[in-house]
């Protein structure tokens, strides 16, 4: 049985940015897959998880304004508990998305061979909009075909990146301790990048309004 393609989102404390990215990716992917193949089961294709570089909040729920951004957009916060990042999590991930460039450097230091599948989320969003997706394996709603396309997409994004470094604007600001307006802005930034990923994985269906 093919394991789901695993995306791991990383920030500092795993209660604000990475939980929003984890659950907003699930929401966007579920919406898109439902348009392509209503019978397909997302959890057989894609796993979205998150962790923090520090363990200060381990076991806690996500920050309330982060949770509000997920629920107001139609997503779920059920079952979330903050985790400290481990080498095993990184080694088990097919794609690692960090909130900032500093966190990508931290990931590379923990698992030196992870650079080809590690991106700052905002940087990946930009890269995906520049890719020629026609060279990828065909779109599919089955585990094997989806994994083939997702793996090829990560490789293509890494090749296209070359020596280009993330831009400062690719980093997600840390909204911890700030108001709902800031969390909304960060969630909007996350949405733009996860929609770019979903568009590349399952193109052809209109983005939900």
VOPAGU-2260 file (C-alpha; in pm, 1 decimal, decimal comma):
REM VOPAGU-2260
SITE   aa  ch    i         X         Y         Z
SITE  UNK   A    0       0,0       0,0       0,0
SITE  UNK   A    1     133,2     342,5     -96,5
SITE  UNK   A    2     187,7     575,6     197,9
SITE  UNK   A    3      36,1     924,0     166,8
SITE  UNK   A    4     265,3    1201,2      44,6
SITE  UNK   A    5     365,2    1380,4     365,9
SITE  UNK   A    6     404,7    1756,7     397,4
SITE  UNK   A    7     563,7    1882,4     720,8
SITE  UNK   A    8     517,4    2249,3     815,6
SITE  UNK   A    9     772,5    2401,6    1053,2
SITE  UNK   A   10     774,8    2721,8    1259,9
SITE  UNK   A   11     907,7    2809,2    1607,5
SITE  UNK   A   12     648,3    2705,8    1864,4
SITE  UNK   A   13     397,7    2513,0    1650,1
SITE  UNK   A   14      98,1    2706,9    1778,0
SITE  UNK   A   15      54,4    2982,7    1514,6
SITE  UNK   A   16     207,4    2971,1    1166,0
SITE  UNK   A   17     273,2    2602,5    1108,0
SITE  UNK   A   18     -65,2    2486,6    1245,1
SITE  UNK   A   19    -239,3    2733,3    1013,9
SITE  UNK   A   20     -35,6    2604,0     720,0
SITE  UNK   A   21    -103,1    2241,1     817,4
SITE  UNK   A   22    -479,2    2280,9     831,0
SITE  UNK   A   23    -519,6    2534,0     545,8
SITE  UNK   A   24    -336,4    2295,3     312,5
SITE  UNK   A   25    -579,4    2019,2     409,4
SITE  UNK   A   26    -873,6    2252,2     348,5
SITE  UNK   A   27    -750,9    2366,7       5,5
SITE  UNK   A   28    -661,5    2011,7    -100,0
SITE  UNK   A   29    -998,2    1872,7      11,5
SITE  UNK   A   30   -1184,4    2142,2    -180,4
SITE  UNK   A   31    -985,3    2077,3    -495,4
SITE  UNK   A   32    -995,6    1698,1    -477,3
SITE  UNK   A   33   -1371,1    1711,6    -421,7
SITE  UNK   A   34   -1408,3    1885,8    -758,2
SITE  UNK   A   35   -1187,2    1634,6    -940,1
SITE  UNK   A   36   -1294,9    1307,1    -779,8
SITE  UNK   A   37   -1557,4    1323,8    -503,0
SITE  UNK   A   38   -1498,1     955,0    -425,6
SITE  UNK   A   39   -1125,2     996,9    -356,1
SITE  UNK   A   40   -1005,4    1000,8       5,6
SITE  UNK   A   41    -760,6    1280,3      77,8
SITE  UNK   A   42    -597,9    1104,3     373,1
SITE  UNK   A   43    -490,3     822,6     141,7
SITE  UNK   A   44    -309,8    1072,7     -81,9
SITE  UNK   A   45    -180,3    1353,1     136,1
SITE  UNK   A   46     -77,1    1391,5     500,4
SITE  UNK   A   47     -24,1    1742,7     637,5
SITE  UNK   A   48     153,7    1773,5     971,7
SITE  UNK   A   49     346,6    2038,0    1164,2
SITE  UNK   A   50     606,0    2087,3    1435,8
SITE  UNK   A   51     808,1    2363,6    1601,8
SITE  UNK   A   52    1182,3    2409,6    1635,1
SITE  UNK   A   53    1127,5    2469,2    2007,6
SITE  UNK   A   54     927,3    2260,1    2251,9
SITE  UNK   A   55     790,6    2541,3    2469,5
SITE  UNK   A   56     427,9    2465,6    2379,7
SITE  UNK   A   57     443,9    2089,5    2333,8
SITE  UNK   A   58     101,0    1929,8    2378,2
SITE  UNK   A   59     -85,2    2261,8    2372,5
SITE  UNK   A   60    -371,2    2363,8    2146,6
SITE  UNK   A   61    -298,1    2617,0    1875,7
SITE  UNK   A   62    -309,4    2987,0    1956,7
SITE  UNK   A   63    -677,9    3098,4    1958,7
SITE  UNK   A   64    -644,3    3363,2    1683,2
SITE  UNK   A   65    -471,2    3103,6    1462,4
SITE  UNK   A   66    -754,9    2860,4    1527,9
SITE  UNK   A   67   -1007,0    3129,7    1437,9
SITE  UNK   A   68    -842,4    3184,3    1098,8
SITE  UNK   A   69    -875,5    2813,3    1020,7
SITE  UNK   A   70   -1236,3    2778,9    1129,3
SITE  UNK   A   71   -1356,8    3100,5     963,0
SITE  UNK   A   72   -1219,6    2968,2     633,5
SITE  UNK   A   73   -1398,9    2637,6     675,4
SITE  UNK   A   74   -1117,3    2424,3     813,4
SITE  UNK   A   75   -1089,9    2209,7    1124,5
SITE  UNK   A   76    -870,3    2242,9    1433,0
SITE  UNK   A   77    -978,5    1908,0    1578,5
SITE  UNK   A   78    -710,7    1690,0    1730,5
SITE  UNK   A   79    -429,0    1941,0    1712,1
SITE  UNK   A   80    -150,5    1932,7    1971,0
SITE  UNK   A   81     179,7    2119,0    1936,4
SITE  UNK   A   82     491,6    1908,0    1878,0
SITE  UNK   A   83     864,7    1968,7    1896,1
SITE  UNK   A   84    1043,2    1899,8    1568,8
SITE  UNK   A   85    1239,5    1574,4    1556,1
SITE  UNK   A   86    1481,5    1420,9    1310,3
SITE  UNK   A   87    1237,4    1132,2    1259,1
SITE  UNK   A   88     964,5    1374,1    1148,7
SITE  UNK   A   89    1200,1    1538,1     901,0
SITE  UNK   A   90    1322,5    1207,1     763,5
SITE  UNK   A   91     963,2    1088,6     716,9
SITE  UNK   A   92     849,3    1398,0     526,0
SITE  UNK   A   93     834,8    1417,5     146,8
SITE  UNK   A   94     813,6    1797,1     151,9
SITE  UNK   A   95     923,4    2028,0     435,7
SITE  UNK   A   96     782,9    2382,0     439,0
SITE  UNK   A   97     922,6    2632,9     686,3
SITE  UNK   A   98     782,0    2969,2     789,4
SITE  UNK   A   99    1120,9    3142,1     754,9
SITE  UNK   A  100    1462,8    3099,6     597,0
SITE  UNK   A  101    1621,5    3067,1     942,7
SITE  UNK   A  102    1401,1    2765,4    1008,6
SITE  UNK   A  103    1507,7    2610,7     677,2
SITE  UNK   A  104    1868,8    2650,2     789,6
SITE  UNK   A  105    1776,6    2477,2    1115,6
SITE  UNK   A  106    1620,2    2187,2     923,6
SITE  UNK   A  107    1931,3    2153,3     704,5
SITE  UNK   A  108    2148,8    2141,9    1015,9
SITE  UNK   A  109    1936,5    1865,6    1171,9
SITE  UNK   A  110    1910,8    1658,4     853,2
SITE  UNK   A  111    2182,8    1766,8     608,2
SITE  UNK   A  112    2036,6    1566,0     320,3
SITE  UNK   A  113    1698,5    1736,6     339,3
SITE  UNK   A  114    1776,7    2045,7     131,0
SITE  UNK   A  115    1618,0    1915,0    -192,3
SITE  UNK   A  116    1277,7    1881,5     -24,0
SITE  UNK   A  117    1291,3    2181,2     212,0
SITE  UNK   A  118    1152,9    2520,7     113,0
SITE  UNK   A  119    1038,7    2839,7     277,7
SITE  UNK   A  120     663,5    2827,2     214,8
SITE  UNK   A  121     647,9    3165,9      44,9
SITE  UNK   A  122     947,2    3081,8    -175,6
SITE  UNK   A  123     786,8    2757,6    -289,4
SITE  UNK   A  124     468,2    2946,1    -374,6
SITE  UNK   A  125     666,9    3175,0    -605,4
SITE  UNK   A  126     862,3    2890,4    -762,4
SITE  UNK   A  127     551,2    2687,8    -841,4
SITE  UNK   A  128     398,8    2975,4   -1037,0
SITE  UNK   A  129     705,3    2974,4   -1263,0
SITE  UNK   A  130     716,9    2600,9   -1336,1
SITE  UNK   A  131     613,9    2430,3   -1658,3
SITE  UNK   A  132     376,4    2172,5   -1513,3
SITE  UNK   A  133     323,8    1996,4   -1846,9
SITE  UNK   A  134     638,7    1789,3   -1794,3
SITE  UNK   A  135     508,8    1635,5   -1469,9
SITE  UNK   A  136     335,6    1296,9   -1445,5
SITE  UNK   A  137     -38,2    1328,1   -1516,1
SITE  UNK   A  138    -285,9    1444,1   -1256,1
SITE  UNK   A  139    -441,5    1157,5   -1063,8
SITE  UNK   A  140    -665,6    1090,4    -766,8
SITE  UNK   A  141    -510,7     751,4    -685,0
SITE  UNK   A  142    -230,0     716,5    -427,0
SITE  UNK   A  143      35,3     597,3    -673,9
SITE  UNK   A  144     -34,1     857,1    -941,0
SITE  UNK   A  145     -63,8    1136,8    -686,6
SITE  UNK   A  146     263,8    1040,3    -515,6
SITE  UNK   A  147     440,8    1029,5    -852,7
SITE  UNK   A  148     321,3    1377,9    -946,9
SITE  UNK   A  149     390,1    1525,0    -601,6
SITE  UNK   A  150     742,2    1380,1    -587,8
SITE  UNK   A  151     818,2    1504,6    -939,6
SITE  UNK   A  152     681,3    1848,1    -849,0
SITE  UNK   A  153     915,7    1880,4    -549,9
SITE  UNK   A  154    1211,5    1775,7    -766,0
SITE  UNK   A  155    1115,0    2025,2   -1036,8
SITE  UNK   A  156    1080,0    2307,6    -783,3
SITE  UNK   A  157    1421,0    2226,3    -637,3
SITE  UNK   A  158    1582,1    2217,8    -982,8
SITE  UNK   A  159    1416,1    2547,7   -1078,4
SITE  UNK   A  160    1532,1    2705,6    -751,3
SITE  UNK   A  161    1895,8    2640,4    -832,0
SITE  UNK   A  162    2110,6    2876,3    -625,9
SITE  UNK   A  163    1832,3    3130,6    -576,0
SITE  UNK   A  164    1785,4    3214,0    -209,9
SITE  UNK   A  165    1449,0    3298,8     -55,0
SITE  UNK   A  166    1363,8    3667,9     -43,5
SITE  UNK   A  167    1298,6    3841,8     290,3
SITE  UNK   A  168     936,7    3880,5     182,7
SITE  UNK   A  169     900,5    3502,8     160,3
SITE  UNK   A  170     921,5    3473,2     538,7
SITE  UNK   A  171     596,0    3460,6     732,8
SITE  UNK   A  172     591,7    3719,1    1012,2
SITE  UNK   A  173     550,0    3573,8    1358,7
SITE  UNK   A  174     197,7    3677,8    1465,1
SITE  UNK   A  175     224,5    3546,9    1821,8
SITE  UNK   A  176      93,0    3798,5    2071,7
SITE  UNK   A  177     -57,7    4017,0    1801,1
SITE  UNK   A  178    -419,1    4075,8    1704,1
SITE  UNK   A  179    -662,6    3904,5    1470,9
SITE  UNK   A  180    -579,7    4144,7    1187,2
SITE  UNK   A  181    -219,1    4025,2    1184,9
SITE  UNK   A  182    -325,4    3660,6    1199,1
SITE  UNK   A  183    -562,8    3722,8     908,5
SITE  UNK   A  184    -278,1    3871,7     701,1
SITE  UNK   A  185     -50,2    3577,5     776,2
SITE  UNK   A  186    -327,4    3327,8     700,2
SITE  UNK   A  187    -389,7    3505,5     368,9
SITE  UNK   A  188     -18,0    3473,0     285,7
SITE  UNK   A  189     -28,7    3102,8     375,7
SITE  UNK   A  190    -340,2    3052,5     163,8
SITE  UNK   A  191    -170,0    3203,2    -142,2
SITE  UNK   A  192     119,2    2958,4    -115,1
SITE  UNK   A  193     -84,2    2646,7     -33,1
SITE  UNK   A  194    -322,0    2724,4    -319,9
SITE  UNK   A  195     -20,6    2745,9    -550,7
SITE  UNK   A  196      78,1    2398,3    -429,6
SITE  UNK   A  197    -272,3    2258,2    -473,0
SITE  UNK   A  198    -298,8    2420,3    -817,6
SITE  UNK   A  199      21,3    2243,1    -919,8
SITE  UNK   A  200     -81,8    1906,8    -776,3
SITE  UNK   A  201    -439,2    1911,8    -911,6
SITE  UNK   A  202    -470,9    2177,6   -1183,4
SITE  UNK   A  203    -781,4    2231,4   -1386,7
SITE  UNK   A  204   -1048,2    2314,0   -1131,0
SITE  UNK   A  205   -1139,9    2673,3   -1039,3
SITE  UNK   A  206   -1016,7    2808,6    -708,4
SITE  UNK   A  207   -1302,5    2829,9    -455,2
SITE  UNK   A  208   -1431,1    3185,2    -407,2
